Amino acid sequence: MDPQQLRDMKRALGRRLAELRTRRGLTQDDLGRLVHSNRSTVGNVEVGRQVSDRVFWVQCELLLKAGGELISGYDEYRAGEIQHREEKAQAARHARWGAVLDHRTITEASSPIRTRGGYEPPALAAGSSPAAANLVPIIDEVDDLRRSLNATLTSGPINDAGLDEWGKVITRHGRATRDRSTEALLRDIAGDLIELKELISRRPSASALRRLTGMAAQMSGLLCLVLCRIDDKTSALRWARTGRLAAGEAGNPMIQAWVLAQEAHAHYYSANLRDAVEAARHAQEIAGHKASAGTALAAAIEARTHAATGRREETRAALGRAEDRLSRLEGEALSASAFGYSEAQLRFHEENAYTRLGDVCAALAAQERALELCSPGDYTDWALTRLDRATCLTTTGDASDALDTLAETIGSLEGAKRQGIIAERARSVLDALPPTQRSSSTAQDLRALLIQPHKRGVVL
């Protein structure tokens, strides 16, 4: 799959959209408004300048009655894009490995889970997360890697070659968390962590070791984040602790604060609310008065945790701290990445906190802003915000609209994307509906889609 093929597929898909839109007598502005987008997006899609996300194509498919043509075309394009990206990533990984390790040959036997093609997922082991069962299951082997990394982090002094390239790799992983599937993320991050562990074990210089352990902390935090999303809370918390160990070895307060924020997030979704507040506050304290993406995130997670226990004043105070830290961020710290924090992310955290408090007016206002700012590919925050809106609609007595919002949201997501914390949240919204809506055929169909078994003790 080469770039020209992808461009041709994108243009063909855009031309077909334009044909179907014209046949229905709609302008680009009409279509944009009807699918909750805008004219410029429709225009860019139709000329092949962009492709937008699956939600856009699902809505166009239904509106234009395309008979599955638009969705299949979009899915085919995305499959080609993923194939192309993975081929490039594999080539880059081989090039980076040779540059950093002085072109030494690493044999298959150097790691029980390394193959010539990269990371090969093992069979699902007993006790793995139900959400992970719907992915290519690699959680147990990733956990073996975590234990091995723990043992390696303290083994000391590698030359500095390639460290900047490794920094770029980690930055790319951070950006990919916004729209890349959890299956692909787990594969890529775990594969690169194997190589990073090898570098740490080769006894680099003291300065290189600090940078490498800082990178190990960031990669561990990314795994914590991804595992949280698929609702494997136990593994997420273990990786958070590994990240904390690595960040401590690196001696970088900003990385420590960011890892602690990820740990707070994992505690929050595990219903360990006291631990979530403690980790979030520790993240803010360890960075002092310096603003960073980690401290802004930590303050926002603290606000959501207080909201879960009904502490209104503490919630508003923590949101204020998050606003303050966000206002002082600049450059990459504001990027759409796991290592950045933007207004879109803050409005998502804010609306969730107000939803938890039952402050419907404030929640709806924050939801409007969060959905306006949410990037097209950021399906997790988009879906959770809409599910919070369904909760608010139920609270105000608009249960039919709540069920419609829930159905539109879940129906717009591919199977793998509606698992984990999204599925948990959707089930809780269904359970809160009045009996009439809860027993409707639409609700029953939704329950059939949300096939992951319910787990108790989850804070949503």
Sequence and secondary structure as in RCSB ss.txt:
>XXXX:A:sequence
MDPQQLRDMKRALGRRLAELRTRRGLTQDDLGRLVHSNRSTVGNVEVGRQVSDRVFWVQCELLLKAGGELISGYD
EYRAGEIQHREEKAQAARHARWGAVLDHRTITEASSPIRTRGGYEPPALAAGSSPAAANLVPIIDEVDDLRRSLN
ATLTSGPINDAGLDEWGKVITRHGRATRDRSTEALLRDIAGDLIELKELISRRPSASALRRLTGMAAQMSGLLCL
VLCRIDDKTSALRWARTGRLAAGEAGNPMIQAWVLAQEAHAHYYSANLRDAVEAARHAQEIAGHKASAGTALAAA
IEARTHAATGRREETRAALGRAEDRLSRLEGEALSASAFGYSEAQLRFHEENAYTRLGDVCAALAAQERALELCS
PGDYTDWALTRLDRATCLTTTGDASDALDTLAETIGSLEGAKRQGIIAERARSVLDALPPTQRSSSTAQDLRALL
IQPHKRGVVL
>XXXX:A:secstr
  HHHHHHHHHHHHHHHHHHHHHTT  HHHHHHHTTS HHHHHHHHTTS    HHHHHHHHHHHT TTHHHHHHH
HHHHHHHHHHHHHHHHHHHHHHHHHTTT    GGG TTEETTEE      TT  HHHHTS   HHHHHHHHHHHH
HHHTS    STTHHHHHHHHHHHHHHTTTS HHHHHHHHHHHHHHHHHHHHT   HHHHHHHHHHHHHHHHHHHH
HHHHTT HHHHHHHHHHHHHHHHHHT HHHHHHHHHHHHHHHHHTT HHHHHHHHHHHHHHTTT   HHHHHHHH
HHHHHHHHTT HHHHHHHHHHHHHHHHT  GGGGSSSTT   HHHHHHHHHHHHHHHT HHHHHHHHHHHHHHS 
TT HHHHHHHHHHHHHHHHHTT HHHHHHHHHHHHHTS GGGGSTHHHHHHHHHHHHS HHHHTSHHHHHHHHH 
 S   SS   
